[in-house]
Structures are given as structure tokens and as C-alpha cells.
Amino acid sequence: MINNIFKLIFVIFIFSLLYACAPEPIVRKGFEAKPCLDCHKVKLNEFQKKYVHLPMSKRDCEACHLRHGKIAILTLKEREERRLCYSCHKQMALNMDNTAFVHTALKQGKCLPCHGPHASDNKFLQKKIGNDQCFSCHKQDTFMRATRHKPLADGCLTCHAAHGSQYKDNLIKQETELCQSCHSFTANNFRKAHKDYPVQRGKCTGCHTAHSSTNDKLLRESVHAPLNLGQCALCHKPVTDPNPLDVIAPDGKLCYTCHKKEESGFKVTYRHRPLDEGKCQSCHNPHATDHLKVTLMGKNELCISCHKKKADILKVSNLHAPIKDKGCTACHNPHASENRSYLKASEKQICFTCHPKLENELKEGYTHVPFSKIECQKCHDSHGSNNPGMMKTALTDLCYTCHKKEEKEFFKTYIHTPVNNKQCVSCHKPHASSYKNLLNNSLDQLCVRCHGSMFFELKEEAIHKPFKEKACGTCHNPHAGEYTANTIKPMPELCYECHKNTETDLKASNYKHLPVEEGKCTGCHSPHGTKLGHLLLNRPKELCLSCHERIVTTTARKGHLGMEEGDCLSCHISHYSEAKYLLNAKDPALCVRCHSNEEVPLKAHIKPVVEIKHCLSCHEPHVTEKPGLLRKIKHSPFGKGECKVCHE
């Protein structure tokens, strides 16, 4: 026991010694800042890279970031990347302010497309090295053709400045001077290749591409024939002339020395202004370009350089396919034409060159007026629009730009859903149709497309004749109406259009069924069809009791035989009658039809039934808990069977 005590004391001593020697823990007080990297641990990996941004190496995150953040700008101290970087790279800021041409990314205020903000394995914190960095934005196609300029292999920065330059295209020197740093303009092979012309006075890129080409001379993709054949003297003055690079004739006239056929062909009604003014070089380069027909720019850009008002057309969501595929010259002749707007075909035919099926539609029995006059631009924008089908306005409003009268007419209480949604093409064809009113199907099939389930559910049942024949227009207005379900007339006028005898007899009758009198035919009948005779909505008993529920005044559901069998019409007429309660005969004649020869009633009534004047004085005609359908409340003598107290 003593040994155990000594052991315990020794253990306590050792722990006390360790505690005394341990460093005093750091206690954070108040709102002392917590290091960013305590939470952003993933950023610790940046320290493993070869080059670390100076603020990052000092763990000075707040050199660039706001500690608590700032809405929508990723917690950066400056909204624009460039301004943030310039806060330290002040010399770069001064250089760029005095630079004529600035790299596009930097001009847009962006440094991060090329540089990593924290660290990188590449010098200058570049995200990629060499040309790969440039190809992040610049498509490689034009750099990877068969013949490549040697500096391309050495790197883009051989010729270009990374951030900006005093020279166009961010070149490090003036173009001719830059080329001369590799190519000697006085060398024999150079002079021979250029027919001894002093080409250094011009621009090398006027003929050659600076990056790659499909030919072995690094000429551009589209080359003027004389240049390709080395026939410089066809256009330029002789080499011996003091100004050999001058042309032998002014622009326009010079071109026609070779293009004689084109000159005669251009003598038509409508001539493009540059052509008319003899300014061929407004559109064409006399040597070479990377665009077809040696044009200065490609496809649409060339046209838009003058027709600036059309520039926005390329931004629409539904651009005309020919413009997208071939450019403006798909429809327009760039030089001259016999047609307005330099169209390649007349306005009446230009659309049909691509849409031949539509031309065949002109032969249809019914054509939309603008279509029959071939006025396509009444509805469509020939270049493109933000609406489906290149419509000039939203499809939902297009028809009403002409059909203003119909728009007002259709504004009624009840509107057909497609009309309400302005979906005219749900029922009508926009160009032509075999059916009247440009319907996209026959009348008997048009409604079936949307309301088909109604027709299929009533096969081989009791069907209203117009519905069976799918003649929906007999009762309904296809666009809008003032009456429920777009009916062309209110009830019962609509029903009386066919059921004229009912209308005549009803007017002559003394007693009328309330729904009939109020014109609520559909209270009992389906306007289309049911599985029951006479288009009834339910079996007669259930149908009648849906309104006349007070007839069943007790829990008993049995009673009068007709009532029990649900045969209300054995005693009543459904629409009108000469007798009260719509009976098909007066009391007691109605009752005598069934009860005239029964023995039991004879004993109960003392005298023959035929001599009784009013059966309903004593009997309930429908349901009662009393035997013999006697009314619940009885005269005391009658209840005791003492009829002779009052009767002889």
C-alpha cells in the first residue's frame, strides 16, 4: 500500500513538471483578426508552386481583398482587375497610358486571362507558357496551316508585345522594320521573288500572312491573279520608273483593263455606289487577302463597314440562314443588278430561289393576300429578327397589325383559347391552304385536333347530330362570342334554330318546365352526346331529383311504382304541358289509367275510382311512409275510416 502511494506521488510530480514547462497558450481577445488561410486552406497549395505573387508570399491577402467582402465583386478592393493590379504595378500603368495599341484583354480591364493572381509554375505568373497562352483566346486555325512563318515556332512574342505597343497589332517594331530584321530586302533572292520592285516601301502583310498559309510563299488565302503569276507590271509602273509602285491607271479604270466582261455587265439599272464611283479598292485588295474574291473583309463585315445601320442585325436570335452561311451576297449582287437593292432576282422571285415549295403553294385554292401578292416583307424581316420565323413583330401580335377590325371584334366576354393566346396559326395557315379561310384542315377535322377526346369518348352513343357530323360551327363561334362556350346565339334561341316545333308548342302551353322557360336546355341535355337517350345528362330519376330533391321528404326511397322505377315521364311531360305540374293528363284521369279496375281501391274508396274527382286530395304521388301512399297529415274521421261522417 505504501509503495502504491509513492507511485501516485511520483506520477503527480511528473505531470506538474510537464505543465510548468509547457508554453503559455495564446488567448485571442476581442475581435482580433484571424488569418485568412485558416479557412481558405486550399490556397496553401499555391505555396508549392515555383513563382508566388509577392502579397501572397507575405500572406498579405488584404493587399488585394477586403476582409469582409463587397457585394458582387468577389471581395476585391477594386471592381476592375486592371486598376487593382496597377495599384502596385505603377510603371505598367504609366506605360499603358502612353501606348497607342493595348492588348484586347488589358483594354477590357482584365489581367487574369493570362496571369494567375496567387501563384504559378510559369514566369511572370503566366497561366500557360509560350503560344499556348495566346491560343487560350486566339483560335489556332489560322496559325496551323501547311506553311508556317518561322517566328511562330519561336513564339508569338518574337513579333508581338504582350501588353501593348506603339504599333498596330501590338508589333514590337514598325511592320517593314520588323520584317527586315529577318529578311534582307537587298538580297538577290528577295529582289528576284519580288521582280525587283521596292516592296519595302509598302506593307508586307498586303500580300503575305504573318502566321501561316496553305501555299508555300506564305501568301494570303485569296490572291489576285497577276500577283500569283508574278505579273506586277500589269498594274504597276515599270521598275525603272522613279515611282515604280504607282499604278498605271486610276482605281476602277485599271481594273477594267482586265475585267472587260465585268465592265459591260455592270452597265445595268442599279449600280453599287463604290462601283459607280470607280472605287474597287473600297471592297477589294489589289494583292491578296484571307477572304474570298480578294475582299478586304469577310462575309457580312465588309458590307456592314458602310451599312452601319444593319450592324445590329447580326445580333438577332433568328438570323436569315443565307446571311449566316454565305453572307449578304447570298441575296445581293455586290456590284450591280437590274433589281432594286441589288437583289440577284426580282423581289417577287428572290425568296422562291431558296423556298421553292412555297412557290407551289401559290396554286392552292385559297391564299393569304400578302402571300398572293408575294409581299413577304409584310410579315417577315428579310435579314432576321428576334421573333420565330423572322417575323417583324411577335407572332402573337403579327396578324393584328393588319386585322385590326378583327382584333376589336374578338374582344368579347368569351374567347376561344387560341384566339385569347393570339395563336392564329393554331387553326390558320399563314401562306395558303386548300380550305376556305386558310384553315389548316377541313372543318370536320379542325376541332378534332384539340378536342378529339370528346369525339372519341362518344363513339356509337346518343350523339347530337351537329356534333356527330363535326359541324361545330353550327353552334359555336370559332373566335369569340358573348355567350357561354362561344355559342353563336344564347339559349334557347340556339336550340330553337333546329327545334322549331318545341319553340312553337312551348309558347302555346300553359305550364312550362322551369329550365325550359329559363332557356337552360343544357340543364338536362348534353349539347354533344351522352350514353342515354335524348342526350340526357343522367337517368331520368336521378336527373329529376337533382333539382326536385324535396319530393323525397322521408328516408323511404320507395313509393309510387313509377317513382320507384325511376320513370318520372310516365306521369310528367319533360318540357311543357296543358296540365299543372307538367302532368300528361289531369287528376284523376292520369291515375285512372292504371288504377281503374283494381278491387282493393274499390273497397277502400267505397265507390268506383272513376267517380272520384281528385286522387291527390288524399294520396302523395311520389313517396310516403304511410301505406297506400296516403298523405302524412289526415283529417281525423278520414284517419279512422269514418268517411260517412262527411260523405253520403
Secondary structure, 3 states (H helix, E strand, C coil): CHHHHHHHHHHHHHHHHHHHHCCCCCCCCCCCCCCHHHCCHHHHHHHHCCEECHHHHCCCHHHCECCCCCCCCCCECCCCHHHHHHCCCHHHHHHHHCCCEECHHHHCCCCCCCECCCEECCHHHECCCCHHHHCCCCCCHHHCCCEECHHHHHCHHHCECCCEECCHHHECCCHHHHHHCCCCCCCHHHHHHCCCCCHHHCCHHHCECCCEECCCCCECCEECHHHHCCCHHHCECCCCCCCCCCECCCCCHHHHCCCHHHHHHCCCCEECHHHHCCCHHHCECCCEECCHHHECCCHHHHHHCCCHHHHHHHHCCEECHHHHHCCHHHCECCCEECCHHHECCCCCCCHHHCCHHHHHHCCCCEECHHHHCCCHHHCECCCEECCHHHECCCHHHHHHHCCHHHHHHCCCCEECHHHHCCCHHHCECCCEECCHHHECCCHHHHCHHHHHHHHHHCCCCEECHHHHCCCHHHCECCCEECCHHHECCCCCHHHHCCCHHHHHHHHHCCEECHHHHCCCHHHCECCCEECCHHHECCCHHHHHHCCCHHHCCCCCCCCCHHHHCCCHHHCECCCEECCHHHECCCCCHHHHHHHCCCHHHHHHHCCCHHHCCCHHHCECCCCCCCHHHECCCCCHHHHCCCHHHCCC
